[in-house]
């Protein structure tokens, strides 16, 4: 795709559409001299230059990447109109697009007659899921794993719900025995399971927890904000295939959250919440006498806690799904490349003398730490921090991120490391760009060199 060509086409199509209406004179208060704008734009681009190169595979840090060109063009074209997807009146075209992409996302998870909509983030999507959970299970608490996103404990406080963190196993997944022990107390109304933790990329045993649902009369919500699109790799016969059981089980859960602004290749913010039971729309009922004016049509705001939402987000996702659908042969190919990159790199780290693999990756997040002597939590933390700080300043830079792990978790995986500190930072690399697949050999060499230079090992 020629991005410049299609950006121009987007502007031209918008101008053609505007010309179909009677002419009017723009108000002079909106006019900006071209020279004035040129000076402001110069300063603006200089400020943007302070960003890290999220587009480049030398950036192996957080879960950040530019959107696909199709999403950029879709967003730009719709943004020129600036529809508001709160009501059908605010964006007839993009409201219809939102319905279509929500149906595609629902189908991806196996939801047959869902209720759902896009949100501005996974945080808001999870808030909505927990809000419905509170209404359906009043007075009962919410359980989630120790490795779950902090969103859940925070939103439980917002909603006035008692929250419970459940211990994890030696892979960072919810411990089912510990969960059942908690469920026996009858204090839990909803269990949140994570399909792709943001720290390690761990996938909770959704299929195993489902077996407890009827016994303890709990709801099951899946936070697949990060990992949701990996369901496209479940059960395939390829090298990057994932075990199908937890992913297939999502279809029988009560709700799920996914963030298209991660593996859906969208700009921020584009999250989504989906409910398996459309009757939960009764909890959104409200009156807005000046908002819903169209005699017919679906109003997303009538089944959403948010009001104004960018219709451009729905347009961007719709156009992306037209060229890269949420299917194994579409977006699945993009995720497959990142997954193969993670497997490749983890194998290289496992045989490295300078790096130690924290644990095998389940998705596309690789966690590792420098080999240090003596092997101690404190020294691992110090060297990891130095690698993070200096990596981006090297002549051939590499940009990393870290994650804090508790001493019991690290020592359980690596008994030879002395627990002389309660926690330590280790390196975390999110390989969500398919370009990593070809870049891993170079990236590995660079990170190894960083580890050697800062650990003192030669």
Buried (B, 14 or more C-beta within 10 A) or exposed (E): EEEEEBBEEBEEEBEEEEEEEEEEEEEEEEEEEEEEEEEEEEEEEEEEEEEBEEEBBBBBBBBBBBBBBBBBBBBBBBBBBEBBBBBBBBBBBBBBBBBBBBBBBBBBBBBEEBBBBBBBBBBBBBBBBBBBBBEBBEEBBBBBBBBBBEBBBBBBEEBEBBBBBBBBBEBBBBBBEBBBEBBEEEBBBBBBBBBBBBBBBBBBBBBBBBEBBEEBEBBBBBBBBBBBBBBBBBEBEEEBEBEBBBBBBBBBBBBBBBBBBBBBBBBEBBBBBBBBBEEBBEBBEEEEEEBBEEEEEBBBBBBBBBEEBBBBBBBBBBBBBEEBBBBBEBBBBBBBBBBBBBBBBBBBBEEBEBBBBBBEBBBBBBBBBBBBEEBBBBBBBBBBBBBBEBBBEEEEBBBBBBBBBBBEBBBEBBEEBBBBBEBBBBBBBBBBBBBBBEBBEEBBEBBBBBBBBBBEBE
